[in-house]
Amino acid sequence: MKPLIPWFEAPVLEIPLGDIIIPLHGFGFLVAIGFIVGGKVAMGRAERLGLDPEVINRLIGWLVVGTFVGGHVGYGLMYQPEEYLANPIEFLKVWQGLSSFGGFAVCVPISIWFFYKEKVPVWPYLDCLAHGMAVGWFFGRMGCFVAHDHPGTATDFWLGVQGICQGDQQGLACHDMGLYEALWSLSVFLLFTGMDRWRTFVPGLYVVLIGTLYGPVRFGMDFLRPESTDPTYGGFTPGQYWAGVLTVIGVAFLVQRLRSSDTHFEPVEPSPEEPTEAAEG
């Protein structure tokens, strides 16, 4: 089967603000939607488990900063270290280039620190974040897809996208890594949603699973990236090395969580409404 996705221009919404027109690019719009929807999902799960959703609400602003700062610094160090270290001002341009692993490296410690500071159980709250993160990740990577900023190598695969190949090679379709990660994250979100409805699990399983599942998937997908954008060291991309580290850490914590005797958090049944005077009379 031939590639089915044709070339399309990255959408730009024009927002009038008095005499000024502010362009809102599809990438930025979808990333913002991801934070909003992901936050709502995480807070909703917290409320169902009898946790305080406002704790997560107060954390989201920190995660926005951590995603862009950590993601951009990670991008510079992993993919363009010579350029960024020679001109450190590039590290301040957080809107140019993001690395998912850089975002993880900052946001995970921030979340753990924040929950300890709030004196709440860390693992259950991390699970709520993982559930929200899965759907937020979907919207974020769909932003990458509409911006065509993660083209892979040429392909005849039916999910290949026309016209995004490096060098504007006409007539070729290439893998779109943003699209692939969006589909993966949507699958994880549906998995977590099903797990919530099926039974309760030991706290920490969701957040450990999302890392354990992403590591091997990312490792495999990086073989589809062109070396012009993702240089290799010893035959592997920087992302593949980090994916290997993430997988090992994830498996270790997965075993620890499955053996844990921590109390399972079950959905809280809503309390019956107080009878009104009319009902009492």
C-alpha positions in Angstrom: 0.0 0.0 0.0 1.3 3.5 -0.9 1.5 6.4 1.5 -1.9 7.8 2.1 -1.2 11.2 3.8 -0.7 14.0 1.3 1.3 17.2 2.0 -0.5 19.9 3.8 0.5 23.4 5.0 1.0 23.8 8.7 -2.2 25.7 9.9 -1.8 29.2 11.3 -4.7 30.9 13.1 -4.8 34.7 13.0 -6.1 36.3 16.2 -7.0 40.0 16.0 -6.0 42.0 19.0 -7.0 45.6 18.3 -4.9 46.7 15.3 -2.5 43.8 15.7 -2.8 40.3 14.2 -1.3 37.6 16.4 -0.4 34.4 14.5 -1.2 31.2 16.5 0.6 28.3 14.9 -0.9 24.8 14.9 2.0 23.5 17.0 1.5 26.0 19.8 -2.2 25.6 19.8 -2.1 21.8 20.1 0.6 21.9 22.8 -1.6 24.3 24.8 -4.6 22.0 24.3 -2.4 19.2 25.5 -1.6 20.9 28.8 -5.2 21.8 29.4 -6.8 18.4 28.5 -4.0 16.5 30.3 -4.4 18.6 33.4 -8.2 18.0 33.4 -7.7 14.3 33.0 -5.1 14.1 35.8 -7.3 16.2 38.1 -10.3 14.1 37.3 -8.6 10.9 38.2 -7.3 12.4 41.4 -10.8 13.4 42.4 -12.2 10.0 41.7 -9.5 8.5 44.0 -10.3 10.9 46.8 -7.1 12.9 46.2 -6.9 16.6 46.1 -7.1 17.7 42.4 -5.9 21.2 43.3 -2.5 19.9 44.1 -2.1 18.8 40.5 -3.6 22.1 39.4 -0.9 24.0 41.3 1.8 21.8 39.7 0.9 22.3 36.1 2.5 25.7 35.8 5.8 24.2 37.0 5.5 21.5 34.4 4.9 23.9 31.5 8.2 25.7 32.5 10.0 22.4 33.0 8.8 21.0 29.6 10.1 24.0 27.6 13.3 24.7 29.6 14.3 21.1 30.1 13.2 20.1 26.6 15.2 22.9 24.9 18.3 22.5 27.0 18.2 18.7 26.4 17.7 19.4 22.7 20.8 21.6 22.6 23.0 19.2 24.5 21.9 16.1 22.7 21.6 17.2 19.1 23.6 20.4 18.6 26.1 20.5 21.5 28.9 22.2 19.7 26.7 25.1 18.4 24.9 25.6 21.8 28.1 25.4 24.0 29.9 27.8 21.7 27.0 30.2 21.8 25.2 29.7 25.2 22.5 32.3 24.3 20.9 29.6 22.2 19.9 27.8 25.4 17.5 30.7 26.2 15.6 30.3 22.9 13.2 27.8 24.5 10.8 28.0 21.5 13.4 26.5 19.1 13.7 22.7 19.4 12.5 20.4 22.2 13.7 17.0 23.4 11.2 14.8 25.2 14.0 13.3 27.3 15.1 16.7 28.4 11.6 17.5 29.5 11.4 14.2 31.4 14.7 14.9 33.1 13.3 18.2 34.5 9.6 17.5 35.0 9.9 14.2 36.9 12.1 15.6 39.7 10.0 18.7 39.8 6.8 16.6 40.3 8.4 14.4 43.0 9.8 17.4 44.9 6.4 19.2 44.6 4.4 16.3 46.0 6.8 15.9 48.9 6.6 19.6 49.6 2.8 19.3 49.6 3.0 16.3 51.9 0.8 14.1 49.8 1.4 10.4 48.7 3.8 10.6 45.8 3.0 7.4 43.8 -0.8 7.9 43.5 -0.4 11.5 42.4 2.3 10.5 39.9 -0.1 8.0 38.4 -2.7 10.7 37.9 -0.1 12.8 36.1 0.9 9.8 33.9 -2.8 9.3 32.9 -3.1 13.0 32.0 0.4 13.1 30.4 -0.6 10.3 28.0 -3.4 12.3 26.4 -1.4 15.6 26.7 1.4 13.9 24.9 -1.0 12.9 22.1 -1.9 16.6 21.5 1.7 17.7 21.8 2.9 15.2 19.2 0.0 16.0 16.9 1.4 19.6 17.1 4.7 18.1 15.8 2.8 16.3 13.1 1.0 19.4 11.7 4.3 21.4 11.9 6.2 18.6 10.0 9.2 19.1 12.3 10.1 15.4 12.8 10.5 13.9 9.4 12.1 10.4 9.1 13.5 8.5 6.3 11.8 7.8 3.0 9.1 5.1 3.0 6.3 3.4 1.2 4.4 2.7 4.5 0.8 3.8 4.3 1.3 6.3 7.2 4.1 8.0 5.4 3.6 11.7 4.7 4.2 13.2 1.3 6.6 16.1 0.9 8.2 16.3 4.3 11.5 14.6 3.5 14.8 16.4 4.1 15.9 18.3 1.1 12.4 18.7 -0.3 12.7 15.6 -2.3 9.7 15.7 -4.6 7.5 12.6 -5.0 8.8 11.0 -1.8 6.9 10.2 1.4 8.7 9.9 4.7 8.0 8.5 8.1 6.5 11.2 10.5 7.9 10.6 14.0 5.5 13.1 15.5 2.5 11.2 14.1 3.9 7.8 15.3 4.4 9.1 18.9 1.0 10.7 18.9 -0.6 7.3 18.0 1.5 5.6 20.6 0.5 8.0 23.3 -3.2 7.8 22.4 -2.9 4.0 22.8 -1.3 4.4 26.2 -4.1 6.8 27.3 -6.7 4.3 26.2 -4.9 1.5 28.0 -4.8 3.5 31.2 -8.5 4.4 30.8 -9.3 0.7 30.4 -7.1 -0.2 33.4 -9.0 2.3 35.6 -12.3 0.7 34.7 -11.1 -2.9 35.0 -9.6 -3.0 38.4 -7.3 -1.2 40.9 -3.6 -1.4 40.8 -0.7 -0.8 43.2 0.2 3.0 43.2 3.0 3.9 40.9 2.2 1.3 38.2 0.9 3.9 35.6 3.9 6.3 35.8 6.3 3.4 35.7 4.5 1.8 32.8 4.5 4.9 30.6 8.3 5.1 30.9 8.9 1.4 30.5 6.6 1.3 27.3 8.1 4.4 25.8 11.8 3.3 26.0 11.6 0.4 23.6 9.2 2.2 21.2 11.5 5.2 21.0 14.6 3.1 20.6 13.0 1.4 17.6 11.6 4.5 16.0 14.9 6.3 16.1 16.2 3.8 13.4 13.7 5.7 11.1 15.3 9.1 11.7 17.8 10.5 9.1 21.3 11.0 10.4 21.3 14.6 9.0 18.9 15.5 11.9 19.7 12.8 14.4 23.5 12.1 14.4 24.6 8.7 15.7 27.4 7.9 18.2 28.6 4.4 18.1 25.7 3.5 15.8 22.9 4.9 18.0 21.2 8.3 18.4 21.3 10.2 21.6 17.6 9.4 22.0 18.3 5.7 21.7 20.9 5.8 24.5 18.4 7.7 26.8 15.7 5.2 25.7 17.9 2.3 26.9 18.4 4.1 30.2 14.7 4.8 30.6 13.8 1.1 29.8 16.3 -0.3 32.4 15.0 2.2 35.1 11.4 1.5 34.2 11.8 -2.3 34.4 13.5 -2.0 37.8 10.8 0.2 39.2 8.1 -1.9 37.6 9.3 -5.0 39.5 9.5 -2.9 42.7 6.0 -1.6 42.3 4.5 -5.0 41.5 6.1 -6.4 44.7 5.0 -3.5 46.8 2.5 -3.9 49.5 1.3 -0.3 49.2 -2.4 0.3 49.7 -4.4 0.3 46.5 -6.3 3.5 45.8 -9.9 2.8 44.8 -12.5 5.2 43.4 -14.4 7.0 46.1 -18.2 6.5 45.9 -20.0 9.9 45.9 -21.7 10.6 49.1 -25.6 10.7 49.0 -26.9 14.2 48.9 -28.4 15.6 52.1 -32.3 15.5 52.0 -33.9 18.9 51.3 -36.6 20.3 53.5 -39.1 19.6 50.9 -38.1 15.9 50.8 -38.2 15.8 54.6 -41.6 17.4 54.8 
